[in-house]
Amino acid sequence: MRDASNVSWGVAQRFEFIEWRAYWDGRLNRGDLEREFNISTPQASVDLRNYQEAAPGNIEYNSSEKAYVATGSFSPQFLNLSAARYLRQLHSLKLGVADIEETWFEALQPLDVLPNIDRGVEPYTLRAILKAMRMRGSIKINYRSLTSARNRVICPHSLAQDGYRWHVRAWCTERQEYRDFVLGRILSVFPPEPCTSEPPEDIEWESFTKLVLVPHPGLTDDQKEAIARDYKIDNGELAVSMRVALTFYFIRRYNLDLRDDQLTPERARLFVKNYDEVMSHCDAVKARAIELAAQYRKNEAGSDGDAL
């Protein structure tokens, strides 16, 4: 990509749109620019001409199609190519969490996705949690666990996604430890308030570990090659760094804890080469978190005694 600092933001955005349509759809015309950016026909013509000067040889006018088409030497100068971004937008559109008008798609190709059965998050819940996070405060929530629904006071500091659900990472004033609360299980919220005390550092959140992933050793060479391509594993290994607080979710999502032939290699697909090392590191961080929580409770008890 070229440095777009020498053009205005609006022009750079229109140039990016030109490249998006040219690359993914193979063609575009003045009308596409007019409709997307609500500009006049003369302005669209100027944009296309200026783009051709800025990125010569990328597009050319095809009189039979009455459109500009990408050339064989097309090389994006303003668009950050990402197949993942394209597919995530398709996924969002199919699930109904985005409208086609919010994207640069003219029409959708035939597609389908598995239905999403996650419990929805209420907007007012998320808004209240975000406000509590911004003010570094506390908030009382009515939370539905697997066993009961009751009020809890938490001090939230971060949001996290485990691949299926959104959580809020928060200090639980009742348990006096950091826990993950599923946003969809929060039944109601109260107005955020200032924290009465400063919780200890969330060391599990601030600490990172690194998993070294390889194709499952029980696969054939051809199967290993296919899995390596699926997950972009270069040179036989894929190092994935993540927060210790999220490691459990990642391992469970990819069935990486099911070892000793609990899953067939074809079902397991991936294998953690340094599993024992990762578990040892996570256990050590967890132990340190327990120590910090115990010290916090001791300090709080001392403060209460001083007050008396």
C-alpha positions as CSV (number, residue, x, y, z in Angstrom):
1,M,0.0,0.0,0.0
2,R,1.1,3.5,-0.7
3,D,1.2,6.5,1.7
4,A,-2.2,8.1,1.3
5,S,-1.3,11.2,3.4
6,N,-1.0,13.4,0.3
7,V,-4.8,13.0,-0.5
8,S,-7.7,14.0,1.6
9,W,-9.5,11.5,3.7
10,G,-12.6,11.6,1.5
11,V,-10.6,11.0,-1.7
12,A,-8.6,8.2,-0.1
13,Q,-11.8,6.5,1.0
14,R,-13.2,6.7,-2.6
15,F,-10.0,5.4,-4.0
16,E,-10.2,2.5,-1.5
17,F,-13.7,1.8,-2.6
18,I,-12.6,1.7,-6.3
19,E,-10.0,-0.9,-5.4
20,W,-12.4,-2.9,-3.3
21,R,-14.9,-3.2,-6.1
22,A,-12.2,-3.7,-8.7
23,Y,-10.5,-6.5,-6.7
24,W,-13.5,-8.4,-5.3
25,D,-16.1,-7.8,-8.0
26,G,-13.7,-7.3,-10.9
27,R,-15.5,-4.2,-12.1
28,L,-17.1,-0.8,-11.2
29,N,-18.5,2.2,-12.9
30,R,-19.3,5.9,-12.1
31,G,-22.7,5.0,-10.8
32,D,-21.2,2.9,-8.1
33,L,-19.3,5.8,-6.8
34,E,-22.3,8.1,-7.1
35,R,-24.6,5.9,-5.1
36,E,-22.1,4.9,-2.4
37,F,-20.8,8.5,-1.7
38,N,-23.7,10.6,-2.9
39,I,-21.6,12.5,-5.3
40,S,-22.3,13.9,-8.8
41,T,-21.4,12.2,-12.1
42,P,-18.7,14.8,-12.9
43,Q,-17.1,14.2,-9.4
44,A,-17.2,10.4,-10.0
45,S,-15.5,10.9,-13.3
46,V,-12.8,13.0,-11.7
47,D,-12.3,10.4,-9.0
48,L,-11.8,7.6,-11.5
49,R,-9.4,9.7,-13.6
50,N,-7.4,10.8,-10.5
51,Y,-7.3,7.2,-9.3
52,Q,-5.8,6.1,-12.6
53,E,-3.1,8.7,-12.3
54,A,-2.4,7.7,-8.7
55,A,-2.4,3.9,-9.5
56,P,-1.6,3.6,-13.2
57,G,-2.3,0.3,-14.8
58,N,-4.6,-1.0,-12.1
59,I,-8.0,-0.5,-13.9
60,E,-9.0,0.1,-17.5
61,Y,-12.3,1.0,-19.2
62,N,-14.0,-1.9,-20.9
63,S,-16.4,-0.6,-23.5
64,S,-18.3,-3.8,-23.9
65,E,-19.0,-4.0,-20.2
66,K,-19.4,-0.3,-19.9
67,A,-17.4,-0.4,-16.7
68,Y,-13.8,-0.1,-15.4
69,V,-12.3,-3.5,-14.8
70,A,-9.2,-4.7,-12.9
71,T,-6.2,-5.4,-15.1
72,G,-4.1,-8.5,-14.8
73,S,-1.4,-6.4,-13.1
74,F,-3.8,-5.0,-10.5
75,S,-1.9,-4.1,-7.3
76,P,-3.9,-2.3,-4.6
77,Q,-2.4,1.0,-3.4
78,F,-5.1,2.2,-1.0
79,L,-6.8,-1.1,0.0
80,N,-5.5,-3.3,2.7
81,L,-6.4,-6.7,1.2
82,S,-7.9,-9.1,3.8
83,A,-9.9,-12.2,2.9
84,A,-10.7,-12.5,6.6
85,R,-12.3,-9.1,6.7
86,Y,-14.3,-9.8,3.5
87,L,-15.6,-13.1,5.0
88,R,-16.4,-11.6,8.4
89,Q,-18.5,-9.0,6.7
90,L,-20.4,-11.7,4.8
91,H,-20.9,-13.6,8.1
92,S,-22.3,-10.4,9.8
93,L,-24.6,-9.7,6.9
94,K,-26.0,-13.3,6.9
95,L,-26.5,-13.2,10.7
96,G,-28.4,-9.9,10.4
97,V,-26.0,-7.9,12.6
98,A,-25.1,-5.6,9.7
99,D,-26.9,-4.2,6.8
100,I,-25.6,-4.3,3.2
101,E,-25.8,-0.5,3.1
102,E,-23.1,-0.4,5.8
103,T,-20.7,-2.4,3.5
104,W,-19.3,-2.0,0.0
105,F,-21.1,-5.1,-1.3
106,E,-23.4,-4.4,-4.3
107,A,-25.0,-7.8,-4.0
108,L,-24.3,-11.0,-2.1
109,Q,-23.0,-14.2,-3.6
110,P,-24.9,-17.3,-2.6
111,L,-23.9,-18.2,0.9
112,D,-25.2,-19.6,4.2
113,V,-23.8,-19.9,7.7
114,L,-24.7,-21.9,10.7
115,P,-27.3,-20.2,12.9
116,N,-26.0,-18.3,15.9
117,I,-27.8,-19.5,19.1
118,D,-25.8,-17.4,21.5
119,R,-27.9,-15.5,24.0
120,G,-28.2,-11.9,23.0
121,V,-26.8,-9.1,25.0
122,E,-29.2,-6.2,25.9
123,P,-27.9,-2.8,24.8
124,Y,-28.6,-1.2,28.2
125,T,-26.6,-3.9,29.9
126,L,-23.5,-3.3,27.7
127,R,-23.9,0.5,28.0
128,A,-23.9,0.3,31.8
129,I,-20.9,-2.1,31.9
130,L,-19.0,0.2,29.5
131,K,-19.8,3.2,31.7
132,A,-18.5,1.4,34.8
133,M,-15.3,0.5,33.0
134,R,-14.7,4.0,31.9
135,M,-15.1,5.4,35.4
136,R,-13.2,2.5,36.9
137,G,-16.1,2.0,39.1
138,S,-18.4,-0.8,40.4
139,I,-21.8,-1.9,39.3
140,K,-24.5,-4.1,40.8
141,I,-25.8,-6.7,38.4
142,N,-28.5,-9.4,38.7
143,Y,-26.7,-12.4,37.3
144,R,-28.0,-15.8,36.2
145,S,-25.4,-18.5,37.0
146,L,-26.1,-22.2,36.3
147,T,-27.4,-22.6,39.8
148,S,-29.2,-19.3,40.7
149,A,-30.0,-15.7,39.9
150,R,-28.9,-13.1,42.4
151,N,-27.4,-9.7,42.8
152,R,-23.6,-9.3,42.6
153,V,-21.4,-6.2,42.8
154,I,-18.5,-6.3,40.3
155,C,-15.7,-3.9,39.3
156,P,-15.3,-4.5,35.5
157,H,-12.2,-3.6,33.6
158,S,-12.3,-5.5,30.2
159,L,-14.4,-7.3,27.7
160,A,-13.4,-10.7,26.3
161,Q,-14.8,-13.0,23.6
162,D,-14.2,-16.7,24.0
163,G,-15.1,-17.6,20.4
164,Y,-18.8,-18.1,21.3
165,R,-19.8,-15.6,23.9
166,W,-18.9,-12.2,25.2
167,H,-17.7,-11.9,28.8
168,V,-16.9,-9.0,31.1
169,R,-13.7,-9.5,33.1
170,A,-14.3,-8.1,36.6
171,W,-13.4,-8.2,40.3
172,C,-16.2,-9.9,42.2
173,T,-16.6,-8.2,45.5
174,E,-18.4,-11.2,47.0
175,R,-15.8,-13.9,46.0
176,Q,-12.9,-11.3,46.2
177,E,-11.4,-12.6,43.0
178,Y,-11.4,-11.9,39.3
179,R,-14.0,-13.8,37.4
180,D,-15.6,-13.8,33.9
181,F,-19.3,-12.9,33.7
182,V,-21.2,-13.8,30.6
183,L,-22.9,-10.7,29.3
184,G,-25.9,-12.6,28.1
185,R,-26.6,-13.9,31.7
186,I,-26.8,-10.4,33.2
187,L,-30.6,-10.0,33.7
188,S,-30.5,-6.4,35.0
189,V,-28.1,-3.7,36.0
190,F,-28.0,-0.8,38.5
191,P,-26.4,2.5,37.9
192,P,-22.6,2.3,38.2
193,E,-20.9,3.7,41.3
194,P,-17.4,4.6,42.3
195,C,-15.3,1.7,43.7
196,T,-15.0,1.8,47.5
197,S,-11.5,0.3,47.3
198,E,-8.9,-0.5,44.7
199,P,-8.9,-4.3,43.7
200,P,-5.5,-5.9,43.3
201,E,-3.9,-6.3,39.9
202,D,-5.6,-8.9,37.6
203,I,-2.4,-10.8,37.0
204,E,-4.1,-13.5,35.0
205,W,-5.3,-10.8,32.6
206,E,-2.0,-9.0,32.4
207,S,0.1,-12.1,32.0
208,F,0.6,-13.8,28.6
209,T,1.5,-17.3,27.6
210,K,2.4,-18.8,24.2
211,L,1.0,-22.1,22.8
212,V,3.0,-23.8,20.1
213,L,0.5,-25.6,17.8
214,V,1.3,-28.3,15.4
215,P,-0.8,-30.7,13.2
216,H,-1.8,-33.6,15.3
217,P,1.0,-36.2,15.3
218,G,-1.5,-39.0,14.6
219,L,-2.3,-37.6,11.2
220,T,-0.8,-38.8,8.0
221,D,1.7,-36.6,6.2
222,D,-0.9,-35.6,3.6
223,Q,-3.4,-34.8,6.4
224,K,-0.7,-32.8,8.3
225,E,-0.1,-30.8,5.1
226,A,-3.8,-30.0,4.8
227,I,-4.1,-28.9,8.4
228,A,-1.0,-26.8,8.1
229,R,-2.6,-25.0,5.2
230,D,-5.9,-24.6,7.0
231,Y,-4.3,-22.8,9.9
232,K,-1.3,-21.2,8.0
233,I,1.2,-23.2,10.0
234,D,4.7,-22.4,8.5
235,N,7.7,-24.5,9.2
236,G,5.7,-27.0,11.1
237,E,4.7,-24.9,14.1
238,L,2.3,-22.0,14.8
239,A,3.0,-19.9,17.9
240,V,-0.1,-18.3,19.4
241,S,0.2,-15.8,22.2
242,M,-2.8,-15.0,24.5
243,R,-3.7,-13.8,27.9
244,V,-3.5,-16.4,30.7
245,A,-7.1,-15.5,31.6
246,L,-8.3,-16.6,28.1
247,T,-6.1,-19.7,27.6
248,F,-8.7,-22.1,29.0
249,Y,-11.3,-20.9,26.5
250,F,-8.9,-21.3,23.6
251,I,-7.8,-24.7,24.6
252,R,-11.4,-25.8,25.1
253,R,-12.6,-24.3,21.8
254,Y,-10.1,-26.3,19.8
255,N,-10.4,-29.4,22.0
256,L,-6.7,-29.1,22.8
257,D,-7.2,-30.5,26.3
258,L,-8.6,-33.8,24.9
259,R,-5.4,-35.8,24.7
260,D,-4.4,-39.5,25.0
261,D,-6.7,-40.6,22.2
262,Q,-9.8,-39.0,23.6
263,L,-10.4,-37.7,20.1
264,T,-9.4,-39.2,16.8
265,P,-6.5,-37.3,15.1
266,E,-8.9,-36.3,12.3
267,R,-11.3,-34.7,14.9
268,A,-8.5,-33.2,17.0
269,R,-6.5,-31.8,14.0
270,L,-4.3,-29.6,16.2
271,F,-1.9,-30.5,19.1
272,V,-0.2,-28.3,21.7
273,K,3.5,-29.1,21.5
274,N,4.3,-27.4,24.8
275,Y,1.1,-28.3,26.6
276,D,2.7,-29.1,30.0
277,E,4.8,-26.0,29.9
278,V,1.7,-23.8,29.2
279,M,-0.3,-25.5,32.0
280,S,2.6,-25.1,34.4
281,H,2.9,-21.4,33.6
282,C,-0.9,-20.8,33.9
283,D,-1.0,-22.6,37.2
284,A,1.9,-20.5,38.5
285,V,0.1,-17.3,37.5
286,K,-3.2,-18.5,39.0
287,A,-1.3,-19.3,42.3
288,R,0.1,-15.7,42.3
289,A,-3.4,-14.3,41.7
290,I,-4.7,-16.2,44.7
291,E,-1.8,-14.8,46.8
292,L,-2.7,-11.2,45.6
293,A,-6.4,-11.8,46.5
294,A,-5.4,-13.1,49.9
295,Q,-3.2,-10.1,50.6
296,Y,-6.0,-7.8,49.5
297,R,-8.5,-9.4,51.9
298,K,-5.9,-9.1,54.7
299,N,-5.4,-5.4,54.0
300,E,-9.1,-4.8,53.8
301,A,-9.6,-6.6,57.2
302,G,-6.9,-4.4,58.6
303,S,-8.5,-1.3,57.3
304,D,-11.8,-2.3,58.9
305,G,-10.1,-2.8,62.2
306,D,-8.4,0.6,62.0
307,A,-11.8,2.2,61.3
308,L,-13.1,0.6,64.5
